[in-house]
């Protein structure tokens, strides 16, 4: 399940308007046990996600 979160995060980084993908990412991350996310944290590239969150264009 954590691998799915990593995959969605990579997809979000490539898109201009990833609202649907961000919603899917939220659902997946909430369903993954925290220890699984920690194990894969090294693979997560969060800069694109935080960049999207910091945009003024909120939907």
Biopython code that builds the backbone (N, CA, C, O; Angstrom):
import numpy as np
from Bio.PDB.StructureBuilder import StructureBuilder

atoms = [
    (1, "UNK", "N", (0.828, -1.200, 0.000)),
    (1, "UNK", "CA", (0.000, 0.000, 0.000)),
    (1, "UNK", "C", (0.870, 1.261, 0.000)),
    (1, "UNK", "O", (0.531, 2.244, -0.659)),
    (2, "UNK", "N", (1.975, 1.240, 0.725)),
    (2, "UNK", "CA", (2.867, 2.402, 0.730)),
    (2, "UNK", "C", (3.456, 2.630, -0.649)),
    (2, "UNK", "O", (3.696, 3.771, -1.044)),
    (3, "UNK", "N", (3.691, 1.552, -1.383)),
    (3, "UNK", "CA", (4.213, 1.681, -2.742)),
    (3, "UNK", "C", (3.219, 2.435, -3.628)),
    (3, "UNK", "O", (3.619, 3.181, -4.522)),
    (4, "UNK", "N", (1.949, 2.241, -3.380)),
    (4, "UNK", "CA", (0.917, 2.959, -4.142)),
    (4, "UNK", "C", (0.999, 4.454, -3.839)),
    (4, "UNK", "O", (0.829, 5.278, -4.737)),
    (5, "UNK", "N", (1.254, 4.802, -2.592)),
    (5, "UNK", "CA", (1.401, 6.212, -2.219)),
    (5, "UNK", "C", (2.595, 6.825, -2.934)),
    (5, "UNK", "O", (2.515, 7.951, -3.426)),
    (6, "UNK", "N", (3.697, 6.095, -2.994)),
    (6, "UNK", "CA", (4.894, 6.580, -3.690)),
    (6, "UNK", "C", (4.598, 6.774, -5.172)),
    (6, "UNK", "O", (5.010, 7.770, -5.765)),
    (7, "UNK", "N", (3.892, 5.835, -5.761)),
    (7, "UNK", "CA", (3.535, 5.922, -7.172)),
    (7, "UNK", "C", (2.646, 7.133, -7.440)),
    (7, "UNK", "O", (2.873, 7.865, -8.403)),
    (8, "UNK", "N", (1.650, 7.348, -6.608)),
    (8, "UNK", "CA", (0.761, 8.507, -6.777)),
    (8, "UNK", "C", (1.521, 9.811, -6.601)),
    (8, "UNK", "O", (1.263, 10.779, -7.315)),
    (9, "UNK", "N", (2.451, 9.848, -5.663)),
    (9, "UNK", "CA", (3.228, 11.057, -5.443)),
    (9, "UNK", "C", (4.071, 11.386, -6.669)),
    (9, "UNK", "O", (4.197, 12.553, -7.039)),
    (10, "UNK", "N", (4.639, 10.384, -7.290)),
    (10, "UNK", "CA", (5.405, 10.600, -8.525)),
    (10, "UNK", "C", (4.506, 11.128, -9.633)),
    (10, "UNK", "O", (4.903, 12.012, -10.393)),
    (11, "UNK", "N", (3.300, 10.591, -9.726)),
    (11, "UNK", "CA", (2.351, 11.030, -10.750)),
    (11, "UNK", "C", (1.943, 12.481, -10.519)),
    (11, "UNK", "O", (1.869, 13.264, -11.466)),
    (12, "UNK", "N", (1.680, 12.840, -9.276)),
    (12, "UNK", "CA", (1.280, 14.202, -8.927)),
    (12, "UNK", "C", (2.359, 15.199, -9.332)),
    (12, "UNK", "O", (2.050, 16.301, -9.786)),
    (13, "UNK", "N", (3.611, 14.821, -9.171)),
    (13, "UNK", "CA", (4.723, 15.723, -9.484)),
    (13, "UNK", "C", (4.781, 16.071, -10.966)),
    (13, "UNK", "O", (5.344, 17.105, -11.328)),
    (14, "UNK", "N", (4.213, 15.234, -11.832)),
    (14, "UNK", "CA", (4.283, 15.464, -13.281)),
    (14, "UNK", "C", (3.095, 16.244, -13.833)),
    (14, "UNK", "O", (3.120, 16.662, -14.991)),
    (15, "UNK", "N", (2.075, 16.444, -13.042)),
    (15, "UNK", "CA", (0.839, 17.040, -13.551)),
    (15, "UNK", "C", (0.722, 18.517, -13.200)),
    (15, "UNK", "O", (1.246, 18.967, -12.180)),
    (16, "UNK", "N", (0.034, 19.261, -14.050)),
    (16, "UNK", "CA", (-0.199, 20.678, -13.780)),
    (16, "UNK", "C", (-1.378, 20.892, -12.836)),
    (16, "UNK", "O", (-1.332, 21.770, -11.975)),
    (17, "UNK", "N", (-2.431, 20.096, -12.990)),
    (17, "UNK", "CA", (-3.633, 20.251, -12.178)),
    (17, "UNK", "C", (-4.011, 18.884, -11.594)),
    (17, "UNK", "O", (-4.929, 18.229, -12.087)),
    (18, "UNK", "N", (-3.312, 18.465, -10.559)),
    (18, "UNK", "CA", (-3.465, 17.096, -10.057)),
    (18, "UNK", "C", (-4.505, 16.924, -8.948)),
    (18, "UNK", "O", (-4.320, 16.086, -8.066)),
    (19, "UNK", "N", (-5.576, 17.685, -8.972)),
    (19, "UNK", "CA", (-6.537, 17.636, -7.880)),
    (19, "UNK", "C", (-7.067, 16.225, -7.631)),
    (19, "UNK", "O", (-7.126, 15.782, -6.484)),
    (20, "UNK", "N", (-7.443, 15.532, -8.670)),
    (20, "UNK", "CA", (-7.977, 14.168, -8.522)),
    (20, "UNK", "C", (-6.912, 13.230, -7.943)),
    (20, "UNK", "O", (-7.205, 12.402, -7.081)),
    (21, "UNK", "N", (-5.687, 13.371, -8.423)),
    (21, "UNK", "CA", (-4.607, 12.530, -7.941)),
    (21, "UNK", "C", (-4.269, 12.835, -6.477)),
    (21, "UNK", "O", (-3.938, 11.930, -5.712)),
    (22, "UNK", "N", (-4.352, 14.109, -6.096)),
    (22, "UNK", "CA", (-4.109, 14.481, -4.699)),
    (22, "UNK", "C", (-5.169, 13.867, -3.783)),
    (22, "UNK", "O", (-4.864, 13.434, -2.672)),
    (23, "UNK", "N", (-6.399, 13.835, -4.251)),
    (23, "UNK", "CA", (-7.460, 13.207, -3.445)),
    (23, "UNK", "C", (-7.210, 11.707, -3.297)),
    (23, "UNK", "O", (-7.408, 11.142, -2.221)),
    (24, "UNK", "N", (-6.778, 11.072, -4.374)),
    (24, "UNK", "CA", (-6.452, 9.646, -4.306)),
    (24, "UNK", "C", (-5.269, 9.415, -3.374)),
    (24, "UNK", "O", (-5.262, 8.457, -2.601)),
    (25, "UNK", "N", (-4.277, 10.282, -3.443)),
    (25, "UNK", "CA", (-3.110, 10.172, -2.577)),
    (25, "UNK", "C", (-3.518, 10.301, -1.112)),
    (25, "UNK", "O", (-3.033, 9.552, -0.263)),
    (26, "UNK", "N", (-4.392, 11.230, -0.818)),
    (26, "UNK", "CA", (-4.868, 11.404, 0.554)),
    (26, "UNK", "C", (-5.531, 10.130, 1.058)),
    (26, "UNK", "O", (-5.263, 9.691, 2.176)),
    (27, "UNK", "N", (-6.382, 9.543, 0.253)),
    (27, "UNK", "CA", (-7.073, 8.318, 0.657)),
    (27, "UNK", "C", (-6.095, 7.180, 0.907)),
    (27, "UNK", "O", (-6.221, 6.443, 1.885)),
    (28, "UNK", "N", (-5.124, 7.043, 0.020)),
    (28, "UNK", "CA", (-4.152, 5.960, 0.161)),
    (28, "UNK", "C", (-3.290, 6.167, 1.400)),
    (28, "UNK", "O", (-3.076, 5.234, 2.175)),
    (29, "UNK", "N", (-2.801, 7.371, 1.586)),
    (29, "UNK", "CA", (-1.922, 7.645, 2.726)),
    (29, "UNK", "C", (-2.661, 7.412, 4.043)),
    (29, "UNK", "O", (-2.071, 6.904, 4.996)),
    (30, "UNK", "N", (-3.912, 7.767, 4.108)),
    (30, "UNK", "CA", (-4.680, 7.561, 5.336)),
    (30, "UNK", "C", (-4.898, 6.081, 5.630)),
    (30, "UNK", "O", (-5.095, 5.705, 6.785)),
    (31, "UNK", "N", (-4.867, 5.244, 4.609)),
    (31, "UNK", "CA", (-5.102, 3.813, 4.790)),
    (31, "UNK", "C", (-3.828, 3.020, 5.087)),
    (31, "UNK", "O", (-3.899, 1.865, 5.508)),
    (32, "UNK", "N", (-2.674, 3.631, 4.870)),
    (32, "UNK", "CA", (-1.398, 2.931, 5.055)),
    (32, "UNK", "C", (-0.948, 3.054, 6.508)),
    (32, "UNK", "O", (-0.957, 4.147, 7.075)),
    (33, "UNK", "N", (-0.554, 1.930, 7.108)),
    (33, "UNK", "CA", (0.008, 2.008, 8.460)),
    (33, "UNK", "C", (1.252, 2.901, 8.479)),
    (33, "UNK", "O", (2.055, 2.879, 7.546)),
    (34, "UNK", "N", (1.401, 3.669, 9.527)),
    (34, "UNK", "CA", (2.481, 4.639, 9.631)),
    (34, "UNK", "C", (3.857, 3.990, 9.474)),
    (34, "UNK", "O", (4.745, 4.577, 8.857)),
    (35, "UNK", "N", (4.043, 2.796, 10.019)),
    (35, "UNK", "CA", (5.357, 2.155, 9.917)),
    (35, "UNK", "C", (5.725, 1.837, 8.460)),
    (35, "UNK", "O", (6.901, 1.861, 8.098)),
    (36, "UNK", "N", (4.724, 1.541, 7.631)),
    (36, "UNK", "CA", (4.995, 1.296, 6.209)),
    (36, "UNK", "C", (5.443, 2.568, 5.505)),
    (36, "UNK", "O", (6.344, 2.538, 4.668)),
    (37, "UNK", "N", (4.812, 3.682, 5.846)),
    (37, "UNK", "CA", (5.220, 4.956, 5.248)),
    (37, "UNK", "C", (6.639, 5.315, 5.676)),
    (37, "UNK", "O", (7.431, 5.801, 4.868)),
    (38, "UNK", "N", (6.955, 5.081, 6.923)),
    (38, "UNK", "CA", (8.313, 5.377, 7.408)),
    (38, "UNK", "C", (9.355, 4.559, 6.652)),
    (38, "UNK", "O", (10.427, 5.068, 6.326)),
    (39, "UNK", "N", (9.042, 3.294, 6.374)),
    (39, "UNK", "CA", (9.982, 2.429, 5.666)),
    (39, "UNK", "C", (10.287, 2.955, 4.270)),
    (39, "UNK", "O", (11.396, 2.765, 3.769)),
    (40, "UNK", "N", (9.338, 3.601, 3.646)),
    (40, "UNK", "CA", (9.516, 4.083, 2.281)),
    (40, "UNK", "C", (9.760, 5.581, 2.219)),
    (40, "UNK", "O", (9.788, 6.161, 1.133)),
    (41, "UNK", "N", (9.935, 6.208, 3.360)),
    (41, "UNK", "CA", (10.092, 7.663, 3.397)),
    (41, "UNK", "C", (11.276, 8.148, 2.569)),
    (41, "UNK", "O", (11.234, 9.247, 2.018)),
    (42, "UNK", "N", (12.326, 7.346, 2.476)),
    (42, "UNK", "CA", (13.492, 7.752, 1.702)),
    (42, "UNK", "C", (13.146, 7.916, 0.226)),
    (42, "UNK", "O", (13.763, 8.725, -0.466)),
    (43, "UNK", "N", (12.178, 7.166, -0.258)),
    (43, "UNK", "CA", (11.783, 7.245, -1.669)),
    (43, "UNK", "C", (10.836, 8.412, -1.954)),
    (43, "UNK", "O", (10.694, 8.826, -3.105)),
    (44, "UNK", "N", (10.207, 8.931, -0.945)),
    (44, "UNK", "CA", (9.212, 9.979, -1.151)),
    (44, "UNK", "C", (9.881, 11.306, -1.488)),
    (44, "UNK", "O", (10.790, 11.755, -0.790)),
    (45, "UNK", "N", (9.425, 11.909, -2.545)),
    (45, "UNK", "CA", (9.903, 13.239, -2.916)),
    (45, "UNK", "C", (8.741, 14.195, -2.667)),
    (45, "UNK", "O", (7.810, 14.293, -3.466)),
    (46, "UNK", "N", (8.819, 14.885, -1.559)),
    (46, "UNK", "CA", (7.687, 15.698, -1.114)),
    (46, "UNK", "C", (7.715, 17.136, -1.616)),
    (46, "UNK", "O", (6.713, 17.843, -1.501)),
    (47, "UNK", "N", (8.822, 17.578, -2.162)),
    (47, "UNK", "CA", (8.905, 18.961, -2.624)),
    (47, "UNK", "C", (7.787, 19.312, -3.612)),
    (47, "UNK", "O", (7.157, 20.357, -3.452)),
    (48, "UNK", "N", (7.513, 18.477, -4.632)),
    (48, "UNK", "CA", (6.413, 18.825, -5.554)),
    (48, "UNK", "C", (5.059, 18.909, -4.849)),
    (48, "UNK", "O", (4.224, 19.744, -5.197)),
    (49, "UNK", "N", (4.846, 18.050, -3.869)),
    (49, "UNK", "CA", (3.580, 18.074, -3.146)),
    (49, "UNK", "C", (3.433, 19.366, -2.357)),
    (49, "UNK", "O", (2.382, 20.005, -2.401)),
    (50, "UNK", "N", (4.485, 19.756, -1.633)),
    (50, "UNK", "CA", (4.407, 20.990, -0.859)),
    (50, "UNK", "C", (4.329, 22.215, -1.767)),
    (50, "UNK", "O", (3.722, 23.222, -1.403)),
    (51, "UNK", "N", (4.932, 22.131, -2.925)),
    (51, "UNK", "CA", (4.824, 23.215, -3.890)),
    (51, "UNK", "C", (3.370, 23.403, -4.318)),
    (51, "UNK", "O", (2.881, 24.528, -4.413)),
    (52, "UNK", "N", (2.690, 22.292, -4.573)),
    (52, "UNK", "CA", (1.270, 22.364, -4.940)),
    (52, "UNK", "C", (0.430, 22.913, -3.793)),
    (52, "UNK", "O", (-0.496, 23.693, -4.015)),
    (53, "UNK", "N", (0.747, 22.511, -2.581)),
    (53, "UNK", "CA", (-0.011, 22.970, -1.428)),
    (53, "UNK", "C", (0.180, 24.463, -1.165)),
    (53, "UNK", "O", (-0.691, 25.111, -0.585)),
    (54, "UNK", "N", (1.314, 25.004, -1.591)),
    (54, "UNK", "CA", (1.614, 26.411, -1.351)),
    (54, "UNK", "C", (1.075, 27.343, -2.430)),
    (54, "UNK", "O", (1.172, 28.563, -2.295)),
    (55, "UNK", "N", (0.511, 26.791, -3.490)),
    (55, "UNK", "CA", (-0.028, 27.623, -4.557)),
    (55, "UNK", "C", (-1.246, 28.384, -4.062)),
    (55, "UNK", "O", (-1.998, 27.893, -3.220)),
    (56, "UNK", "N", (-1.432, 29.570, -4.583)),
    (56, "UNK", "CA", (-2.601, 30.381, -4.218)),
    (56, "UNK", "C", (-3.863, 29.936, -4.924)),
    (56, "UNK", "O", (-4.960, 30.316, -4.514)),
    (57, "UNK", "N", (-3.739, 29.142, -5.976)),
    (57, "UNK", "CA", (-4.897, 28.687, -6.737)),
    (57, "UNK", "C", (-5.538, 27.501, -6.039)),
    (57, "UNK", "O", (-5.185, 26.356, -6.323)),
    (58, "UNK", "N", (-6.437, 27.742, -5.168)),
    (58, "UNK", "CA", (-7.111, 26.674, -4.419)),
    (58, "UNK", "C", (-8.415, 26.325, -5.116)),
    (58, "UNK", "O", (-9.143, 27.207, -5.572)),
    (59, "UNK", "N", (-8.703, 25.044, -5.195)),
    (59, "UNK", "CA", (-9.955, 24.613, -5.847)),
    (59, "UNK", "C", (-10.990, 24.272, -4.801)),
    (59, "UNK", "O", (-12.109, 23.889, -5.143)),
]
sb = StructureBuilder()
sb.init_structure("model")
sb.init_model(0)
sb.init_chain("A")
sb.init_seg("    ")
for serial, (resi, resn, name, xyz) in enumerate(atoms, 1):
    if name == "N":
        sb.init_residue(resn, " ", resi, " ")
    sb.init_atom(name, np.array(xyz, "f"), 0.0, 1.0, " ", f" {name:<3s}", serial, name[0])
structure = sb.get_structure()
